[in-house]
Amino acid sequence: MAYDPQVVDAKVVSDNKKNGLFEIVAVLKDRNECRLFFERDPETGVGKVTDLNRLMKEPCPICRKDYLCNCLDRFKHTIAEQSMQYIK
């Protein structure tokens, strides 16, 4: 069974207009939360995801580890696209 992340809520937790960086915390359907780091393009203003960190409130949905893993990095673009819909 392949993992399919689904964002149910997202909010901006920090926004630095000076350098174009901002962070979003996304809540997934399986109760996991992750922090997404974005960088704005200076010309267009469109955010591009640069990094994803899983907030360790629940075990990883893929490997079921309670500690730091990088499993959700494969899905950072999918999670970023879905979370941007909640922001705009």
N, CA, C and O atoms as a GROMACS GRO file, in nm:
protein
  352
    1MET      N    1   0.084  -0.117   0.000
    1MET     CA    2   0.000   0.000   0.000
    1MET      C    3   0.089   0.125   0.000
    1MET      O    4   0.176   0.139   0.086
    2ALA      N    5   0.067   0.212  -0.094
    2ALA     CA    6   0.145   0.334  -0.105
    2ALA      C    7   0.088   0.442  -0.014
    2ALA      O    8  -0.033   0.449   0.007
    3TYR      N    9   0.175   0.524   0.040
    3TYR     CA   10   0.132   0.631   0.129
    3TYR      C   11   0.083   0.749   0.045
    3TYR      O   12   0.149   0.791  -0.050
    4ASP      N   13  -0.032   0.800   0.081
    4ASP     CA   14  -0.092   0.914   0.011
    4ASP      C   15  -0.122   1.023   0.114
    4ASP      O   16  -0.225   1.018   0.180
    5PRO      N   17  -0.033   1.123   0.128
    5PRO     CA   18  -0.056   1.228   0.228
    5PRO      C   19  -0.171   1.319   0.187
    5PRO      O   20  -0.182   1.359   0.071
    6GLN      N   21  -0.256   1.352   0.283
    6GLN     CA   22  -0.368   1.442   0.259
    6GLN      C   23  -0.368   1.548   0.366
    6GLN      O   24  -0.382   1.518   0.485
    7VAL      N   25  -0.354   1.674   0.326
    7VAL     CA   26  -0.352   1.786   0.419
    7VAL      C   27  -0.496   1.825   0.452
    7VAL      O   28  -0.578   1.844   0.363
    8VAL      N   29  -0.525   1.837   0.582
    8VAL     CA   30  -0.659   1.878   0.625
    8VAL      C   31  -0.659   2.020   0.681
    8VAL      O   32  -0.765   2.081   0.692
    9ASP      N   33  -0.542   2.073   0.718
    9ASP     CA   34  -0.533   2.209   0.768
    9ASP      C   35  -0.389   2.257   0.754
    9ASP      O   36  -0.296   2.177   0.760
   10ALA      N   37  -0.373   2.386   0.734
   10ALA     CA   38  -0.240   2.445   0.724
   10ALA      C   39  -0.248   2.591   0.767
   10ALA      O   40  -0.348   2.658   0.744
   11LYS      N   41  -0.140   2.638   0.830
   11LYS     CA   42  -0.134   2.779   0.868
   11LYS      C   43   0.009   2.829   0.861
   11LYS      O   44   0.104   2.753   0.882
   12VAL      N   45   0.022   2.957   0.831
   12VAL     CA   46   0.154   3.020   0.826
   12VAL      C   47   0.197   3.051   0.969
   12VAL      O   48   0.124   3.116   1.043
   13VAL      N   49   0.314   3.004   1.008
   13VAL     CA   50   0.362   3.028   1.144
   13VAL      C   51   0.469   3.136   1.149
   13VAL      O   52   0.489   3.197   1.254
   14SER      N   53   0.537   3.162   1.039
   14SER     CA   54   0.631   3.274   1.034
   14SER      C   55   0.645   3.319   0.890
   14SER      O   56   0.639   3.240   0.796
   15ASP      N   57   0.664   3.449   0.875
   15ASP     CA   58   0.677   3.508   0.742
   15ASP      C   59   0.775   3.624   0.750
   15ASP      O   60   0.752   3.720   0.823
   16ASN      N   61   0.882   3.617   0.676
   16ASN     CA   62   0.983   3.721   0.674
   16ASN      C   63   0.979   3.786   0.536
   16ASN      O   64   1.033   3.733   0.439
   17LYS      N   65   0.915   3.901   0.528
   17LYS     CA   66   0.901   3.971   0.400
   17LYS      C   67   1.036   4.022   0.349
   17LYS      O   68   1.056   4.039   0.228
   18LYS      N   69   1.129   4.046   0.442
   18LYS     CA   70   1.257   4.104   0.404
   18LYS      C   71   1.340   4.010   0.316
   18LYS      O   72   1.396   4.052   0.215
   19ASN      N   73   1.348   3.883   0.356
   19ASN     CA   74   1.427   3.789   0.276
   19ASN      C   75   1.343   3.687   0.199
   19ASN      O   76   1.398   3.603   0.128
   20GLY      N   77   1.211   3.692   0.212
   20GLY     CA   78   1.123   3.606   0.133
   20GLY      C   79   1.106   3.465   0.184
   20GLY      O   80   1.059   3.378   0.111
   21LEU      N   81   1.143   3.439   0.309
   21LEU     CA   82   1.127   3.306   0.366
   21LEU      C   83   1.001   3.300   0.451
   21LEU      O   84   0.968   3.396   0.521
   22PHE      N   85   0.930   3.186   0.446
   22PHE     CA   86   0.816   3.167   0.534
   22PHE      C   87   0.800   3.019   0.566
   22PHE      O   88   0.851   2.932   0.495
   23GLU      N   89   0.726   2.992   0.674
   23GLU     CA   90   0.705   2.855   0.722
   23GLU      C   91   0.556   2.829   0.736
   23GLU      O   92   0.479   2.917   0.773
   24ILE      N   93   0.519   2.706   0.705
   24ILE     CA   94   0.380   2.661   0.718
   24ILE      C   95   0.380   2.532   0.798
   24ILE      O   96   0.463   2.444   0.776
   25VAL      N   97   0.286   2.522   0.892
   25VAL     CA   98   0.264   2.395   0.962
   25VAL      C   99   0.139   2.332   0.902
   25VAL      O  100   0.031   2.391   0.903
   26ALA      N  101   0.156   2.211   0.850
   26ALA     CA  102   0.045   2.139   0.786
   26ALA      C  103   0.005   2.021   0.872
   26ALA      O  104   0.090   1.948   0.924
   27VAL      N  105  -0.126   2.002   0.888
   27VAL     CA  106  -0.181   1.888   0.961
   27VAL      C  107  -0.233   1.790   0.857
   27VAL      O  108  -0.313   1.825   0.771
   28LEU      N  109  -0.186   1.666   0.867
   28LEU     CA  110  -0.227   1.563   0.772
   28LEU      C  111  -0.345   1.484   0.824
   28LEU      O  112  -0.376   1.488   0.944
   29LYS      N  113  -0.411   1.414   0.736
   29LYS     CA  114  -0.530   1.335   0.770
   29LYS      C  115  -0.500   1.227   0.874
   29LYS      O  116  -0.587   1.192   0.953
   30ASP      N  117  -0.377   1.175   0.874
   30ASP     CA  118  -0.340   1.069   0.968
   30ASP      C  119  -0.285   1.126   1.100
   30ASP      O  120  -0.212   1.056   1.170
   31ARG      N  121  -0.318   1.249   1.132
   31ARG     CA  122  -0.285   1.320   1.256
   31ARG      C  123  -0.139   1.360   1.268
   31ARG      O  124  -0.098   1.407   1.373
   32ASN      N  125  -0.061   1.342   1.165
   32ASN     CA  126   0.078   1.387   1.166
   32ASN      C  127   0.081   1.535   1.131
   32ASN      O  128  -0.005   1.586   1.060
   33GLU      N  129   0.183   1.602   1.182
   33GLU     CA  130   0.204   1.742   1.152
   33GLU      C  131   0.345   1.758   1.097
   33GLU      O  132   0.437   1.689   1.138
   34CYS      N  133   0.359   1.850   1.003
   34CYS     CA  134   0.491   1.876   0.949
   34CYS      C  135   0.507   2.025   0.922
   34CYS      O  136   0.411   2.096   0.893
   35ARG      N  137   0.631   2.070   0.933
   35ARG     CA  138   0.665   2.209   0.909
   35ARG      C  139   0.733   2.218   0.773
   35ARG      O  140   0.831   2.148   0.747
   36LEU      N  141   0.680   2.304   0.688
   36LEU     CA  142   0.734   2.323   0.553
   36LEU      C  143   0.804   2.458   0.546
   36LEU      O  144   0.749   2.559   0.592
   37PHE      N  145   0.922   2.461   0.490
   37PHE     CA  146   0.998   2.584   0.474
   37PHE      C  147   0.992   2.625   0.327
   37PHE      O  148   1.018   2.544   0.238
   38PHE      N  149   0.958   2.751   0.303
   38PHE     CA  150   0.942   2.802   0.168
   38PHE      C  151   1.035   2.920   0.144
   38PHE      O  152   1.075   2.990   0.237
   39GLU      N  153   1.069   2.940   0.017
   39GLU     CA  154   1.147   3.054  -0.026
   39GLU      C  155   1.071   3.119  -0.142
   39GLU      O  156   1.037   3.053  -0.240
   40ARG      N  157   1.046   3.249  -0.129
   40ARG     CA  158   0.974   3.320  -0.235
   40ARG      C  159   1.069   3.361  -0.346
   40ARG      O  160   1.183   3.403  -0.322
   41ASP      N  161   1.020   3.349  -0.469
   41ASP     CA  162   1.095   3.399  -0.583
   41ASP      C  163   1.084   3.552  -0.581
   41ASP      O  164   0.972   3.604  -0.576
   42PRO      N  165   1.196   3.626  -0.584
   42PRO     CA  166   1.189   3.771  -0.571
   42PRO      C  167   1.113   3.840  -0.685
   42PRO      O  168   1.058   3.949  -0.664
   43GLU      N  169   1.110   3.781  -0.803
   43GLU     CA  170   1.043   3.844  -0.916
   43GLU      C  171   0.894   3.815  -0.920
   43GLU      O  172   0.814   3.905  -0.943
   44THR      N  173   0.856   3.689  -0.898
   44THR     CA  174   0.716   3.651  -0.910
   44THR      C  175   0.644   3.646  -0.776
   44THR      O  176   0.522   3.660  -0.772
   45GLY      N  177   0.716   3.626  -0.667
   45GLY     CA  178   0.653   3.616  -0.535
   45GLY      C  179   0.594   3.480  -0.505
   45GLY      O  180   0.529   3.462  -0.402
   46VAL      N  181   0.617   3.383  -0.592
   46VAL     CA  182   0.564   3.248  -0.573
   46VAL      C  183   0.657   3.171  -0.480
   46VAL      O  184   0.779   3.175  -0.496
   47GLY      N  185   0.597   3.101  -0.382
   47GLY     CA  186   0.676   3.025  -0.287
   47GLY      C  187   0.719   2.890  -0.343
   47GLY      O  188   0.642   2.822  -0.410
   48LYS      N  189   0.843   2.852  -0.313
   48LYS     CA  190   0.896   2.721  -0.355
   48LYS      C  191   0.942   2.648  -0.229
   48LYS      O  192   1.019   2.703  -0.151
   49VAL      N  193   0.896   2.526  -0.209
   49VAL     CA  194   0.930   2.450  -0.090
   49VAL      C  195   1.078   2.412  -0.094
   49VAL      O  196   1.130   2.366  -0.196
   50THR      N  197   1.144   2.432   0.021
   50THR     CA  198   1.286   2.399   0.029
   50THR      C  199   1.312   2.283   0.124
   50THR      O  200   1.408   2.208   0.104
   51ASP      N  201   1.229   2.267   0.228
   51ASP     CA  202   1.255   2.162   0.326
   51ASP      C  203   1.126   2.126   0.397
   51ASP      O  204   1.030   2.203   0.400
   52LEU      N  205   1.124   2.006   0.455
   52LEU     CA  206   1.010   1.956   0.531
   52LEU      C  207   1.061   1.885   0.655
   52LEU      O  208   1.154   1.804   0.647
   53ASN      N  209   1.002   1.915   0.770
   53ASN     CA  210   1.035   1.847   0.895
   53ASN      C  211   0.906   1.791   0.954
   53ASN      O  212   0.805   1.861   0.964
   54ARG      N  213   0.912   1.666   0.995
   54ARG     CA  214   0.797   1.606   1.062
   54ARG      C  215   0.803   1.643   1.209
   54ARG      O  216   0.904   1.622   1.275
   55LEU      N  217   0.692   1.700   1.260
   55LEU     CA  218   0.684   1.730   1.402
   55LEU      C  219   0.646   1.601   1.473
   55LEU      O  220   0.545   1.539   1.439
   56MET      N  221   0.725   1.560   1.567
   56MET     CA  222   0.714   1.426   1.623
   56MET      C  223   0.608   1.414   1.732
   56MET      O  224   0.640   1.389   1.848
   57LYS      N  225   0.483   1.433   1.692
   57LYS     CA  226   0.371   1.414   1.783
   57LYS      C  227   0.308   1.277   1.765
   57LYS      O  228   0.243   1.225   1.856
   58GLU      N  229   0.328   1.219   1.649
   58GLU     CA  230   0.279   1.085   1.613
   58GLU      C  231   0.396   1.010   1.548
   58GLU      O  232   0.486   1.073   1.493
   59PRO      N  233   0.394   0.878   1.552
   59PRO     CA  234   0.499   0.803   1.479
   59PRO      C  235   0.489   0.827   1.329
   59PRO      O  236   0.384   0.864   1.276
   60CYS      N  237   0.600   0.807   1.261
   60CYS     CA  238   0.603   0.825   1.116
   60CYS      C  239   0.500   0.732   1.051
   60CYS      O  240   0.494   0.614   1.086
   61PRO      N  241   0.419   0.783   0.958
   61PRO     CA  242   0.316   0.699   0.896
   61PRO      C  243   0.374   0.595   0.799
   61PRO      O  244   0.304   0.501   0.760
   62ILE      N  245   0.500   0.610   0.761
   62ILE     CA  246   0.560   0.519   0.664
   62ILE      C  247   0.641   0.410   0.734
   62ILE      O  248   0.617   0.291   0.712
   63CYS      N  249   0.737   0.451   0.819
   63CYS     CA  250   0.824   0.352   0.883
   63CYS      C  251   0.786   0.326   1.029
   63CYS      O  252   0.841   0.235   1.091
   64ARG      N  253   0.692   0.401   1.083
   64ARG     CA  254   0.639   0.386   1.220
   64ARG      C  255   0.744   0.412   1.327
   64ARG      O  256   0.731   0.360   1.439
   65LYS      N  257   0.848   0.489   1.298
   65LYS     CA  258   0.950   0.523   1.396
   65LYS      C  259   0.904   0.644   1.478
   65LYS      O  260   0.835   0.733   1.428
   66ASP      N  261   0.945   0.646   1.604
   66ASP     CA  262   0.913   0.758   1.691
   66ASP      C  263   1.020   0.866   1.688
   66ASP      O  264   1.003   0.972   1.748
   67TYR      N  265   1.130   0.841   1.621
   67TYR     CA  266   1.238   0.937   1.618
   67TYR      C  267   1.255   0.993   1.477
   67TYR      O  268   1.179   0.959   1.387
   68LEU      N  269   1.353   1.078   1.461
   68LEU     CA  270   1.374   1.150   1.336
   68LEU      C  271   1.400   1.056   1.219
   68LEU      O  272   1.489   0.971   1.224
   69CYS      N  273   1.323   1.072   1.115
   69CYS     CA  274   1.343   0.999   0.990
   69CYS      C  275   1.315   1.094   0.874
   69CYS      O  276   1.262   1.203   0.895
   70ASN      N  277   1.349   1.055   0.756
   70ASN     CA  278   1.332   1.140   0.638
   70ASN      C  279   1.232   1.082   0.539
   70ASN      O  280   1.240   1.108   0.419
   71CYS      N  281   1.140   1.004   0.587
   71CYS     CA  282   1.044   0.937   0.498
   71CYS      C  283   0.952   1.036   0.425
   71CYS      O  284   0.922   1.015   0.308
   72LEU      N  285   0.908   1.141   0.492
   72LEU     CA  286   0.814   1.234   0.430
   72LEU      C  287   0.880   1.328   0.330
   72LEU      O  288   0.810   1.400   0.259
   73ASP      N  289   1.012   1.328   0.321
   73ASP     CA  290   1.081   1.414   0.224
   73ASP      C  291   1.041   1.381   0.081
   73ASP      O  292   1.042   1.469  -0.006
   74ARG      N  293   1.006   1.256   0.055
   74ARG     CA  294   0.963   1.217  -0.080
   74ARG      C  295   0.831   1.283  -0.119
   74ARG      O  296   0.801   1.295  -0.237
   75PHE      N  297   0.753   1.325  -0.020
   75PHE     CA  298   0.620   1.380  -0.045
   75PHE      C  299   0.612   1.529  -0.020
   75PHE      O  300   0.502   1.584  -0.011
   76LYS      N  301   0.727   1.598  -0.007
   76LYS     CA  302   0.723   1.739   0.031
   76LYS      C  303   0.656   1.827  -0.075
   76LYS      O  304   0.591   1.925  -0.039
   77HIS      N  305   0.671   1.795  -0.202
   77HIS     CA  306   0.605   1.876  -0.304
   77HIS      C  307   0.454   1.855  -0.304
   77HIS      O  308   0.378   1.950  -0.323
   78THR      N  309   0.410   1.734  -0.281
   78THR     CA  310   0.267   1.704  -0.273
   78THR      C  311   0.205   1.774  -0.153
   78THR      O  312   0.099   1.835  -0.164
   79ILE      N  313   0.270   1.764  -0.038
   79ILE     CA  314   0.219   1.827   0.083
   79ILE      C  315   0.221   1.979   0.069
   79ILE      O  316   0.129   2.046   0.115
   80ALA      N  317   0.324   2.033   0.006
   80ALA     CA  318   0.335   2.178  -0.014
   80ALA      C  319   0.223   2.230  -0.103
   80ALA      O  320   0.163   2.334  -0.074
   81GLU      N  321   0.193   2.159  -0.212
   81GLU     CA  322   0.085   2.201  -0.301
   81GLU      C  323  -0.049   2.202  -0.230
   81GLU      O  324  -0.127   2.296  -0.244
   82GLN      N  325  -0.075   2.097  -0.152
   82GLN     CA  326  -0.202   2.089  -0.081
   82GLN      C  327  -0.212   2.194   0.028
   82GLN      O  328  -0.320   2.251   0.049
   83SER      N  329  -0.104   2.221   0.098
   83SER     CA  330  -0.109   2.318   0.207
   83SER      C  331  -0.123   2.462   0.156
   83SER      O  332  -0.183   2.546   0.223
   84MET      N  333  -0.070   2.490   0.039
   84MET     CA  334  -0.085   2.625  -0.018
   84MET      C  335  -0.230   2.657  -0.051
   84MET      O  336  -0.267   2.774  -0.054
   85GLN      N  337  -0.311   2.556  -0.075
   85GLN     CA  338  -0.453   2.579  -0.102
   85GLN      C  339  -0.525   2.629   0.024
   85GLN      O  340  -0.623   2.703   0.013
   86TYR      N  341  -0.478   2.591   0.141
   86TYR     CA  342  -0.539   2.637   0.266
   86TYR      C  343  -0.493   2.777   0.303
   86TYR      O  344  -0.560   2.845   0.380
   87ILE      N  345  -0.382   2.820   0.251
   87ILE     CA  346  -0.325   2.951   0.283
   87ILE      C  347  -0.390   3.061   0.201
   87ILE      O  348  -0.418   3.169   0.253
   88LYS      N  349  -0.414   3.034   0.076
   88LYS     CA  350  -0.468   3.139  -0.014
   88LYS      C  351  -0.615   3.157  -0.003
   88LYS      O  352  -0.673   3.241  -0.072
   0.00000   0.00000   0.00000
